[in-house]
Amino acid sequence: MSTDRRPDTGPGSAGRHPGRRSAWSLWTLALRRVRGGVRRVVAVWRRSIQFRVVSTTLVLSATVMVLLGIVVVGQVQGGLLDAKVSSATAQAQGGFQVARTQASAIAVDAGRQTVVGTAPGAGQVAGGTFDVKEWLTKLVDQLSSGGKGQYDVAVLNAWSDTSSGETRWGPRSSGNVLADLSVPADLRHELGARGGAAYQFTKIIRETTRADGRTIRTSTAGVVVGEQLSAPANAGHYQLYYFFPLTPEEKTLGLVRGTLATAGVFLVLLLVAIAALVTRQVVTPVRMAARIAERLAAGRLEERMRPTGEDDLARLGSSFNKMASNLQNKIRQLEDLSRMQRRFVSDVSHELRTPLTTVRMAADLIYEARDRFDPAVARSAELLQTQLDRFEALLSDLLEISRFDAGAAVLDAESFDLRVIVRRVVDGAEPIAERRGSRIVISAPDGPCVAEVDPRRIDRVLRNLVVNAVEHGEGRDVVVTVGANDDAVAVTVRDYGVGLKPGESSLVFNRFWRADPARARTTGGTGLGLSIALEDAHLHGGWLQAWGEPGGGSQFRLTLPRVAGGELVRAPLPLEPPDSRANRGLHLAGTPYRRTPRAPENDSDAPGGGTGTGNGTSNGTGSNNGTGSNNGTGTNHGTNHGTGNGTGNGTGTGNTANPAAPGPQGTTSYKTYKSKEGGGR
Amino acid sequence: MTRTRSAVGTRRVLRALAVLWILCVLGGCASMPSHGKVQDATRDDAAEKADEQQVRVFGVPPQQDEKPTALVEGFLEAVTSDEPDYATARKYLTPATANAWQPVGVKVIESSPRANTPASSPPETNMISVAVNGKLVAEVAGDNTYQPIKSEVRDYHFELLRGGDGQWRIDKLPNVVLLSKADFRRIYTSVNLYWFSKTSDRLVPDPIYLRSRVSLMTTLAKQLLVGPTQNIEPAVETMFPAVPSRTAILDHTVSVDDDNAVHIQLTDEPRAVAMAECPKMATQMLYTLRQVAKVESVELTDRQGTLCVQFRTSAQTYDAATPTAPVDGYFIGQSHRDVWRLRIDRASPEKLGGALGDGSQMFSQIAVSRGSQPQIAAVDGTEEKLLVGNVDTGVLTTLAQAAPGHTFRSPSWGDKGVWVLEESKDHGTSDVVWIGATPDEKMKVPINIEGLGSKVTDIRVSPDGTRVALLTTGGQFLYVGIVTSTGSPSHDIKVTITGLRAPIPDLADAKSVSWNGTSRLVVLGTQDRGSMQPQYVDVDGGNPTAVAAIAGMVRVAAPDGADQPLLANIDNNSVFRLEPGNNWRQVTLGSYPAYPG
C-alpha cells in the first residue's frame, strides 16, 4: 500500500507548483472567457432592443413567478395545516372521550376490562387489584389500531407525578414513537397545569430496530395533541397523546411546489417566447429603417424604405422616404447652384481677360504719355496702371482657384532639392525684405532635402509664405527652416510680427480672409494667395499649417512627402516653434489650430491637423481652360513683386464670408463671397 | 368596410367564448370525482405493519431515593420494555448482579406482578427482602416452549442491598422474567419451527415463543438449526445435519430481499453430509420464515456457492394441511342411514351415492380421509363394525370387527389407516387401536399410551400424523401426545403415544376436539366454572381464542384450512355452521359433522 502510494505522492509534490500554476492559468483563462462572454452580452445588450426586451421580460416574469409561487405555497401550506390541525384535534378528542368512557366503565364494573372467556378467574384478580399499566397498554393498542400509518398514540405519566414512585410506569406508545422525546416539555407542563386538550407542532421521533439489531431514529414533523386524564381506580393521572405526522401534507405541498415550479418555468419560457415574437414584429421594420438610413447617410440618396400597411412604422417609413427625397432634391439644387456659380466665376474671369487686355493696352499708352498730361491726369494714369496690375493679378488668381475647383490642376512632379527652391525664393524676396528693413534667415540642413515635387508650385507656395512673413513681420527677422526625415520634408517660415489670435490659424487659408478688417491693406495681395498655396500643398499630398500667437508672431509649415502620393505620418519640424511664448514658459497667448479633436494638443504633427485645414478648399468641380495657367502664374509672380512695389492701396473691406462647407468630397465645395476683395490673410 | 369590421368583431367574440368554454370544461376535470367504477382496495402487507403498530412500552430507569417496593415494581415494569438485553432493567440491579443476570425462560402471571411491602425493618438496615407474588398461569422454558399451568399463586423473592450512595438495588432475584399475561402477549409471539415427520415426508410444526421485536427472523432461522424441542423431538427429525457438528448460519442477519427471497449462508455440513436433503432443509427454512415475513423462495448457500433453491409452490408438497381442493364437510343424515356431503360452495347439502346414501346401512359415527379421493370410515349402527367406503362410488366394505364385548368409537383417519377407540360395552375401559386401511395391511394394531391414567373418550390424529389429541375422563381432560412407532406395518409394528401434554390445564370438561391445521385445535369444553364453549388453542396451549357458543353443542368439527367454517352438532340432531362474524347458523338437520381427519 505504502509502496504504491509513494511514487504517487512523489510526482505530486514535485509537480505541485506547475500544477498550481496550470490551475491558475486555467482559472485566469476561464475568468477571461467569462469576462469575454459578459462583454459580448453587454455588447448585445447595448445593440439589440430585442435582446433587451426579451431579457427584461425573462427577469421580470421569473421574479413575478417566484413571488407568486411563494405566496401560493404559503397559502396552500396554511390551508393544509389548518385542515390537519382541525382533523387532528377532532380525532384526538374522540380518543380522549373513549379513554374517559373506558375509565368510567371500569370505575362502575372493575371486572370488565379483560376479554371474556380467555381466562376464567381473570376477573377475580383484576377486580381485586386493578392493573393500570395493562389498562394503559390496552388503551394505547385500542386507540392506535384505528389509525395505522395516520397517527400514533402514546401515554405518559402526568407531569407532576413523575417523582412519586407509586404510580410510575414507562411511556407506552404505538408506532415506535419515543413519546417522552417527541412531546415538548412545555406541552406536558401546560397539560398538567390546566384541563382540556392542547396541541403543539413538534418533531415526532421514532426508533426502529433493523433486522441486524441496530436501532435507527427517524424524526418527522408533526402535530401532537394531548390531554391529561385520570386513570381509573384512583391510579392517578396520565397524559394521552395523539401524534399526527405531517408527511401527507408535506407530500401534498411538495406536489404543489413541483407543479408550480414546472408551470412557472413553462410560463416564463412562454412569456419570453411571446416577448421575442412581439419585439420581432417591431424591431424588424426598425432595423430595416436603420439600415436604409445608414445607406442614405453614406450618400446613397436614392435608397428608400418600403412601407407596408398603415401602422406607425409604415408612417415612419413613408415620412422618412419623403424626408429623403426632399433632402435629395435640396442637395441636387445646391449642387447645381454651386456648379453654376463656379462656372460663372470661371467664365467671368475668362471673359474679363479680353477687354482687360484692350484696356491694358490703352492704359499703357496713356501711362507712357503721362508726362504730357497735367499732373492730376498723370497721377490718374499712374493709378490706373497700378490698379490694372492688381486687377490682372486678381484675375489670374481667380483663374487658378477655379482651376483647382474644377479639378484641372495637374501635378508635374520631379525630384528636387527643396533647399534650392528655398534659396531662390528667399533671393527673390530679398528686395522686399530690404525695403521693410528685415532680414530673411535660412536654416537648412547640410544634406539635400530631396522630394518629388512640382517646383513651380512649391516655389509659388514658399514665395507666398515668405512674402507674407516679411509683410507681417513688422521689420523683424524672418526665419525659413528646412527639415527632412525619412519620408517627409518640411519648410517652416517664422515671423515675429503681430501674430495670430486664437482661432485665426484656421481662417488664414480662407479665400479673401483678412486678419483685421479695419486694418488698411498695405500690400497688394489678392487675398487668394494662401488658398492657392493650400491647394498646391494638397495637390502634393502634403500639409500646409499655420500657427500663431498674439504678439508672438506666427509660423507656417509646409510638409511634403518625399515620394509623390506617399502618406504623411509626421512632419520633420514642429509646427509650434521652440521659441514660442508657450514653450518659453510665458502665458499661453495662442494655440495652434486644430480642427479634429483627435490631434494631441502638444503637437499637431498628426495628419488630422493638416488634412483638416486642407479640406476646406479642396478641389472644386469648376471647369476652366488650363491654357492660361502659365500666364496666370507668371502674372502672379509679377503681381507679387508688383504689389510689393505698390503703395498701400488696400481698399478691400469685404469680410471673408466664404464658408468652406466641409461636405463630402466633390459635392459641397461652393463658395459665395459678398465682398470683392479680401485681406491678404 | 363597417360590415366586415363588425363581422370580424363577432367572430372574435365567438372565439373568445369558445376558449372560455374549453377552460370551464378543463376546470371541471380538476374537481374531485363524485362517481366512478368499483375498484380494488389493496391491503397493506400486514406482516410489516404489525410491528409498526404494536404498542411499545419504554422502560424507566430507577429514580433517586426509590423505596424498595417501588424499586422492584420499577424493575418488573422495565423488564416489559422491548429492549433486547433488558438494558434499562439492569440499572435496577447491583452491578455484579446486572452482569450475571441471564434470565432463562418466562413466568407468565395472570396480572402484573405485585411487590408486597416488606415487613417493617429498621431504617438503618442495608438489606431487605421483597416478595413478589402473582398467579402463575404459564411458563416458557429455556428452549422457548410454552406450557400453560393450572394457575396457582407463587411467591418470588427479591433481595435488595443498599449501596454506598444510599440507593437500593436488587441483589438477588429469580432467574426468570416475570411478565403479566398482557405483557407476555405483547412482547412474545408464537412461531412454529418446522421439522419432518420420521414416518412420512410431512412438515410438523413445533411451536415456540420468541420476543417479537428482537430481530425475530434471524432468531427464528438460528433456532431452526438448533433442532426440535423436547415436545416433539421423538417423532420428528431435522434435515439439517448435525454431524460432525451442528449446521450453523454464517450470516449476521437473515432478511428478505425485494423479490421476497431469503438467502442464507450455511456452514459446510450440508454439502458434506446431506446434499440430497437440501430442498427439504430449504423447505423447513421457508415454512419457518414465512410466518414472520412474506417469503417466496429460500436459497441455501455455503462458502462454495449455492446448495439449492426452494420455492413456496414446490415446498407446499410437504405441507400436510394444505388441501389440494376445497374440502367438503360430511355429516350423517337425520335417519342415521345416509351420509351427506356439505360442499363449501353450495348452500344445500347433497346425499352421497351407493351404500352410503341408499339407506341400507345404519351409521353412528364417521371419519373422512384426507386427500383428493376421500374415503369414509364409518362405525355402523351396532357400533361393532368399522366400514370403509369410497365417497364417489359409495361401495362399502367392512374393515374391522370390534372385539367381543367391545364397540368402536370416534374413528379418525391417520396416515394409512383409521385410529379408533375400542371401548368395552360397560364403558369401563377403552383402547386405542390402529387399523390399516390399505387392502394388504388390514391389520389391527393396539396403541400404547404412555403415562395416561384415565379412559380415552375421543381421539383425533393431526394432519401430519405425528400428534394425537386425546379427550379423557380424568386428570386433564385434553391431552396432546406424540406418535412414535417402531418396526413397519408388515413386521412387528409398535405404535406408542408419548409425551402427553395438557394444552388447557384448567379444563373442567371436554366434549369434542378437532384439528384445525397441524398446530391448532378446536376444543369444545368448559373451563373451571364456565359454560360449554368452543375455543381455538395452539397445540402447546398458547393463543386461546374463544368462539361463540350456543346451547346444546355436543361436537365441533374443524377443517385443516383456515378458510372453511367450523361445523357444530347441536343436540345430536342438527348441523350448524359458523358464519363470518362469529355467528352460528343452522345448515340442516343431521348429526356427527366431520371434516377430513
Interface residues (C-beta under 8 A of the other chain):
Chain A: V115 V116 G117 T118 A119 P120 G121 A122 V125 A126 T129 D131 K133 E134 T137 K138 V140 D141 S144 S145 K148 G149 S163 G165 E166 R168 W169 G170 P171 R172 S173 S174 G175 N176 V177 L178 A179 D180 T209 A211 D212 G213
Chain B: D44 K49 E52 Q53 Q54 V55 R56 V57 F58 G59 V60 Q63 E66 K67 A70 E73 G74 E77 A78 T80 S81 P84 E110 S111 S112 R114 K135 V137 S151 S180 K181 A182 D183 R186 R213 V214 S215 M217 T218 H252 T253 V254 S255 D506 Q527 D528 R529 G530 Q533 Q535 P544 T545 A546
